[in-house]
Amino acid sequence: MLSANQISEKINRYLKDLTYSRNPKGLYDPIEYVLSLGGKRIRPTLMIMAYELFKENTDSILDQAAGVEIYHNFTLLHDDLMDCADKRRSNPTVHIKWNSNTAILSGDAMTVLAYQYLSNCKDQYLSKVLKIFNRTAMEICEGQELDMEFEQRNDVAEAEYIEMIRLKTAVLLAASLKIGAVLAGASDEDAEQLYQFGIQIGLAFQLQDDYLDVYGNAENFGKNIGGDILCNKKTYLLIKALSIANDTQQKELGRWLSKKEFDPKEKITTVTNIYTQLNISSYCNKIIEDYYTEGLRCLERVSVNKERKQALKNYSQKLMHRKM
C-alpha cells in the first residue's frame, strides 16, 4: 500500500502532466494556474486510500482522483470570487490575477473537466459514481447558498451551521471515499461506512479551518488570518460567542457586525479578544474532537482488517493536527 505522501506525489505528477490542446488559452491558463498552486490533495488522496482498502492497482483510478481534485479547485475558485478573497495558497486568486468573468468561465470549464475524468471508469461502476457525484455537487451548491444567506443573519443556530458545513465541505470528502470504495468493488455497507467516516472528519476539518482562521499562522495556513471576522462569516466561533456572551460582549460584537467602515486590524483584534474572554477556542476544540472520534468509529466498522485501515486512520490524524 502507498503512503499518503506517495499518493499525493502521484496525484501531483498526474495533474501536472494533464495538457489542454484546445483554445482559447485565456480559458485554460487559469485552470492550469489553479492546479499548479498545489494544496494537500486531500480528496483524491482519500479516494485512493479508500480504494486501497480493497484493491492495489491505484493507477486505474487516477482519472477519477484527478476529477474530484479539479472539482474541488473549481469550488475554491468560485468561493474566492464570492468572498472577494485576494489570496489562495499564498498566491493571488484567479479573479485578482485575471478578472471576475474569467474566474466564472474557467470555473465552469473545470466542472466539465471534472465530469469527464470521473466518468472515465468501468461501465459497471459508472452509474453509481455519477449518482454519488451528482448528489454531492448539488449539495455543495446548497451549502454555498446557505453560507451566503448566513452572512445576512445574526441569528444562525449552531445546528444550522453544522448542516451548512456538512453540505459545503464534508460531503465532498465523504464522496471521495465512497467513490474510491465503489471503484474497488466494495460492498454497499463498507462504502457507506466510509462515506460516514468522511462526513465526520469533514465536519471536524471545517471546524478546525474556522479555528485556524482566527488562531492560526498566516504563513502556515496559506490565507490571511481573520478573514472570516472581516467578512462577518457565521463560523462556529462567532455563533458560539453570540450564544454565550454577556450583554456588554453582545453589544460589542453586534457593533462590529453592523459596521460598514472600520480598521481591519482593530476589528480582528477586538473580536478575537472577545473570543478569548469567552474561551471559545476550548469549545471549538471539543466539538472538533467529538466529530473526529465519531469518524473513527465509522472507520472501525469497515470490514477489512485493522492493519489495512491504519494508513487511513493515520492520515486523518494528520489532517486534525495541521500547523497553527
N, C-alpha and C positions, 0 to 999 in steps of 0.2 A: 504493500500500500504506500502511496505517496504521502509525504508530509504536506501540511498546509502551505508551507513556503514553496515547495516544489510545484504544487498545483498552481499557486499564484504566478510563479515564474512561467509555467507552461501557458497559462492564460494570457499573460502579458506578451509573450512571443507570438502567440496566435493572433491576438488583436493587432499587434504591430505589423504582422505580415498581410493583414487584410488590405486590399487595394481597391480603389474606386477608379475605374477607367472611364466612367461616364462624366459628361459635362452637364452643367457648368461647375467649375471649380468653386465658385462662390457658395454653392450649396454643400459641397463635400468637405471643403477645407475646415470649416468649423467642427464637423464631426470628427475628423482626424485629430484636430486640436484637442477636443474634449477627451477623446480616448487616450491621447498621448500624455495627459496630465497625471495618469497613474491612478492612485487610490488603492484601497486594500483588497479590491476584487472579492469582497465578502460573499456576494450572492453566487457567482459562478463557482467559488471555492466550496461553498456549502452544497451546491448541486453535485459536484464531482465527489465530494466526501460521502454524500448520501448514496450515490451510485456505487462507490467502492465498498459500502457495507455488504453488497450483494454480488458485484462483479468487479473485474480489474482492468478491462480494456477501456480505460478512460478516454483515449483518443477518439473513440467513436461518438462521444457526446460533446466534443469541443465546439461544434456549431451551436448547440443549444446553450452551452455555457456562455459563449460569446453573445448570443441573442439576449439572454437575460441581463448581461452586463451593459449592452448597448441600450436596452430599455431603461435600466436604472439611470444611466447617464442622461438619457432624454428627460427623465423626470427631474433630475437635478438642474438641467439646462433651463427648463420652463419654470421651475421653482425659483431659481435665481432671478429670472426676469420678473416674476410676480412679486418677489420680495425686494426688488431693486438692489440686490446684493452686488457688490463690486468685486468680490474675491471668492474664489473656489480653489481649494488645494493650493493656497498661496499664490495663485495666478489670476489675472483678470478674467471675469466671466465673459461668456460669448457676447452678450448684448453690450458689454463695455468695449470689448476688443473689436467687434463689428458694429452691429446695431440691433434694435429690437426685432425688426422684421426678419432679419437673418436668423436670429435666435428662434423665432417661431417656426420658420420654414425648415431650417436644418433639424430642429427637434421633431417636426412632423416626419421628415425623411427617416429619422432614426427609429421611429415606431415601425415603419415599413420594413426596414432592415432587420429589426428585432424579430418580426414575424417570419421573415424569410429564413433566418438562421434557425429559429425554433422549430419551424415546420419541416426542416430537412432531417427527419428521423424516419425510422421504420414505420411502414403503414399501420402496423398493429398497435403502435403507440400514439399515432398522430391525433386521433380524436380525443384521447384523454389529455394529452399535453395541451392542445389548443383549448379544451374546456377549462382546464386549470388556469391557463394564462389569460383567457378572455375574461373570466370572472375576476382575476387579480387586477388586470388593467382597469376594469370598470371600478373596482373597489378603491384603487389608488386615486382615481378621479373624484370619487365620493369623499375620500379623506381630505383631498386638497380643497374641495369646496367647503367642507366643514371648517378646515383650518382658516380659510379666508373669512367665513362668516363669524368665527370666533373673534376675529380682530375688531369687530364692531360691537362686541358684547363684553360686559364686565361681570356677568353672572354665570359664566361657564362652570358647570359642575365637574367634579373630578371624574365621575363615570363617563360623562360626555367626552372629556379629553382623552381618556383611555381608549374609547371606541374610535376616536379620530386617529390616534397614532397607530391603532391596530390596522386601520384601513390604509393609512398613508405610508406606513413604514413596515409593519410586521408582516403583512400578507405577502410581500414580495420575497422576503427571506423564507417564509413558510412555503411558498410556491416553488422556490428554487430547490428546496429539499425534496418536496413531493415529486416534482418533475424528475429529479435525479433518481428517486426510488422507482418511479413508473418506468423510466427508460431501462432500468436494471431488471425489470420483471418482478419487482417486489409485490407482496400481497397488498390488497387494499387496506388491510388493518395496519400493516407496517408503514405504508405510505401516509396514512392518516396520522399515526403517532408522530412521524417525523414532521408532518405539517404542524401539529400542535406544539411540538418542540420549537419549531421556527416562530410560531406566534408568540410564545412566552419569552424567548430570548430576544425577539424583535421588540417587544414592549420594553424589556429591560434595556436594550440597546438605545432606543429612542429616549427613554428617561435619563439614561446616562449622558446622551447628547445634550439634553436640556441642562443637566448639571454642569457639564463641561463648558457650555456657552457662558456660564456665569463664573465658574470657579477654575476653568482650565487655563492653559497656557497657549497664547495665540500661535506661537511657532509650532508647537506640537499638534495643536488642534486643526491648523490649516485654515482657520477662519478668524475674523476679528472677534474678540471676546466682548460680550454684552450686546450682540446684535439683536437677540430676542427681546431684550429690555428696551432697546431703542425703537423697535417696531411694535411694541406693545403685544408681542406674541403671548397668547394664553398658554403658557407652558405649565407643567405640573407645579413648578416652583411658585409662579405667580398665583395660580389658582389656590394652592395650599396657603400661601401667605394671606390672600384676601379672606380666606375662610377662618383663620385663627387670629388675625391681627386685632389689636385693641382699637378703640375709636381714633386715637391720635395717629396710629400707623395706617389705619384705613383711609383717613383723610389725606395723609401724605401720599400714599400710593395712588389714590384717586386723582390727586392734583397732578401727579406726573403722567398718569394715563391720559388725562384730558389736555395737557399742554401741547400746543401746536409748534411753538418755538422754544428751544431750550439748548443748553450747552450739553452735548452728548456725554462728555466725561462726567459732568455733575450728575446727570440722570442715572448713569450706570452706577456711580459710587453711592448715591443716595438709596437707590432701590436695593443694591447689594447689601448695604448696611442694615436695611430693614430685614432682609432675608436672614442675615447673621443673627440679629436680635431674636428672631423667631425660631432659630435653629432649623431652618428649612433644609439645610444640607443633610441633616440626620434623617428627616422624614423621607427625603428623596432616596438616600442610600438604602433605607429599609425597604421601600417598595421595589427598588431595583433588585435587591437580594431575593425578595419573595417571588417575583416573576421568574428570575433565573433558576431558583430552586425547583419551581413547578416545571420548568422546561426540562430539567434533568430527570424528573420523574417520568415525563413522557418519553424521553430517550431510553430510559431503562426498560420500558415496555416493548421496545422494538425487538423482534425475536431473532436477534443474532447475538453471538457471544460477546461478552464484555470487552474482550481484547480488541475486537474489530471496532467497537464503539468508542474506544479510548481516545483515538485521534480526534474524533468529532467533539468529544467532551473537552479535551484539552484546548481545542480551537475556540470553543465557546467561552472557556475560562479566560483565554487570552483577550477575546473581544470585551469581556467585562472588566479588564484591567488595563484599559488604554491609558496612555500617558496623560497626566493632568496638565 
